[in-house]
Amino acid sequence: MVSFKRAWDCHHCTQHVEAGEEHDCWTTTEAALTDHLSEELREAWERIRETAVEFGDQRIYASGSCIMFSRKACYFFVRPKRSHLEVCIFLGRRVRAPQIRRSDHASRKKIAHLLRVTHRDEVESPITDWMHEAYESSDALGARSASKPLSKGSTKDRASRQKRR
């Protein structure tokens, strides 16, 4: 929490903060992120959370506008919206399926798969299978290799090209 000497309007949450008042709009909870959900979305959220908890030891926490599920690194997160739950699952391969709206490289090894969940019944195979795959592979995908290959623009690579000239 931060205390300020003069009154101001937070540009993140647009809340007016009086002088001397503490303000921390980034700290949030699962309850705060899910309290506005409709009954259908709440049931879907509960099923997602219950499924993930069954996988084993992990950390579940709220961060910004998302609820993160992680072991050493985040393997999936849920962003609650008014009309749906936006789920992002990190896998080591690209999956093509009707449930997946978009997939992008999140890192050299991880591919982020975005999907929308609007009802509890959608939280079943193959979505739960992808969640479990992400849980199982999260440590391997998050680990840094001992000898990483040099990138195209590395200084060592540039020096070898200049010697050839």
Phi and psi in degrees as a GROMACS rama.xvg file:
@    title "Ramachandran Plot"
@    xaxis  label "Phi"
@    yaxis  label "Psi"
@TYPE xy
-122.742  136.62  VAL-2
-108.07  133.317  SER-3
-111.568  150.354  PHE-4
-79.8276  -21.9465  LYS-5
-134.761  161.035  ARG-6
-71.0458  148.268  ALA-7
-162.353  166.904  TRP-8
-107.828  122.763  ASP-9
-67.901  127.984  CYS-10
-79.0398  -10.88  HIS-11
-83.4879  -51.4531  HIS-12
-110.934  -0.89518  CYS-13
61.1075  18.5117  THR-14
-81.7586  140.214  GLN-15
-82.337  127.231  HIS-16
-114.786  121.688  VAL-17
-75.7412  158.498  GLU-18
-58.2315  133.168  ALA-19
81.8549  -10.0087  GLY-20
-80.3147  140.219  GLU-21
-81.9372  145.675  GLU-22
-146.63  131.55  HIS-23
-150.939  89.1395  ASP-24
-81.358  -6.94532  CYS-25
-85.7064  -24.0361  TRP-26
-76.1716  126.725  THR-27
-145.403  174.461  THR-28
-131.088  164.853  THR-29
-57.9321  -44.0908  GLU-30
-60.4228  -42.4418  ALA-31
-64.6734  -35.2073  ALA-32
-79.1055  -21.9583  LEU-33
-110.447  -0.69179  THR-34
-69.099  -21.4961  ASP-35
-89.7737  -2.02589  HIS-36
-71.3944  145.266  LEU-37
-68.0278  169.098  SER-38
-60.5079  -42.4461  GLU-39
-62.0024  -45.2685  GLU-40
-68.6245  -35.9931  LEU-41
-63.0708  -42.0123  ARG-42
-63.9333  -40.2073  GLU-43
-63.8624  -43.6179  ALA-44
-60.26  -45.6085  TRP-45
-61.7642  -38.9951  GLU-46
-68.0526  -40.6251  ARG-47
-59.913  -47.7512  ILE-48
-64.3268  -45.5519  ARG-49
-60.1853  -42.7628  GLU-50
-61.0862  -45.8404  THR-51
-65.4126  -39.4612  ALA-52
-62.5568  -33.9579  VAL-53
-65.3613  -20.5179  GLU-54
-66.2393  -32.297  PHE-55
137.423  -158.691  GLY-56
-64.129  129.169  ASP-57
-167.385  171.355  GLN-58
-113.465  129.894  ARG-59
-119.783  122.837  ILE-60
-151.836  155.543  TYR-61
-92.4028  139.334  ALA-62
-146.387  116.919  SER-63
62.2225  -114.462  GLY-64
-110.312  14.3487  SER-65
-124.615  158.392  CYS-66
-113.068  117.422  ILE-67
-97.6455  144.011  MET-68
-121.935  118.735  PHE-69
-143.619  155.114  SER-70
-103.685  -98.8025  ARG-71
-83.5797  -33.705  LYS-72
-131.804  160.199  ALA-73
-64.2404  128.809  CYS-74
-107.101  -17.5006  TYR-75
-166.252  158.737  PHE-76
-142.189  160.753  PHE-77
-122.284  130.696  VAL-78
-113.771  102.533  ARG-79
-67.9963  130.392  PRO-80
-119.716  175.419  LYS-81
-64.7068  -43.2833  ARG-82
-104.823  -7.53178  SER-83
-163.532  170.205  HIS-84
-105.815  122.814  LEU-85
-90.085  118.725  GLU-86
-112.478  132.269  VAL-87
-121.15  116.868  CYS-88
-112.772  129.556  ILE-89
-97.489  115.589  PHE-90
-121.952  163.764  LEU-91
-89.4665  6.6237  GLY-92
-144.187  160.097  ARG-93
-87.7328  130.974  ARG-94
-111.212  132.085  VAL-95
-112.838  115.48  ARG-96
-156.359  156.058  ALA-97
-61.5833  -26.8916  PRO-98
-71.3123  -25.4994  GLN-99
-87.2673  119.59  ILE-100
-84.3151  -30.7887  ARG-101
-160.986  148.404  ARG-102
-141.167  134.931  SER-103
-140.31  153.641  ASP-104
-68.7722  125.465  HIS-105
-94.7735  -25.227  ALA-106
-159.196  -170.587  SER-107
-63.9844  -34.0028  ARG-108
-104.174  -28.701  LYS-109
-96.5953  139.624  LYS-110
-118.005  124.774  ILE-111
-86.9307  127.257  ALA-112
-112.684  119.023  HIS-113
-99.6121  132.514  LEU-114
-143.795  161.764  LEU-115
-112.549  136.107  ARG-116
-120.177  127.361  VAL-117
-118.395  -11.197  THR-118
-148.818  150.84  HIS-119
-55.7487  -37.2507  ARG-120
-66.3279  -18.1594  ASP-121
-75.3075  -19.1444  GLU-122
-85.4869  75.4772  VAL-123
-151.649  -175.981  GLU-124
-57.6225  136.643  SER-125
-90.489  -7.56542  PRO-126
-61.5668  -45.1659  ILE-127
-66.3828  -32.0159  THR-128
-65.2241  -41.4239  ASP-129
-66.2658  -39.1576  TRP-130
-61.5267  -43.8445  MET-131
-67.1854  -41.5428  HIS-132
-59.6296  -42.286  GLU-133
-64.1306  -40.7281  ALA-134
-61.6852  -48.3896  TYR-135
-65.6076  -35.2869  GLU-136
-97.1198  -0.797697  SER-137
-62.5064  -39.0249  SER-138
-66.3854  -41.8465  ASP-139
-68.4917  -38.2797  ALA-140
-73.7415  -28.0263  LEU-141
-86.7824  -16.8657  GLY-142
-73.0762  141.962  ALA-143
-91.9474  136.138  ARG-144
-73.9319  152.275  SER-145
-65.4389  -40.5816  ALA-146
-122.615  98.1495  SER-147
-82.0036  138.554  LYS-148
-66.1405  149.3  PRO-149
-69.8794  143.651  LEU-150
-78.373  166.017  SER-151
-55.5414  -38.7838  LYS-152
-99.0077  16.525  GLY-153
-67.3378  154.781  SER-154
-66.6048  -36.2718  THR-155
-64.2978  -40.9514  LYS-156
-66.0603  -42.5969  ASP-157
-63.0113  -39.6675  ARG-158
-64.4178  -39.5471  ALA-159
-68.3892  -33.4778  SER-160
-68.5316  -38.5395  ARG-161
-67.6065  -34.5833  GLN-162
-64.2045  -34.5415  LYS-163
-70.3753  -19.4816  ARG-164
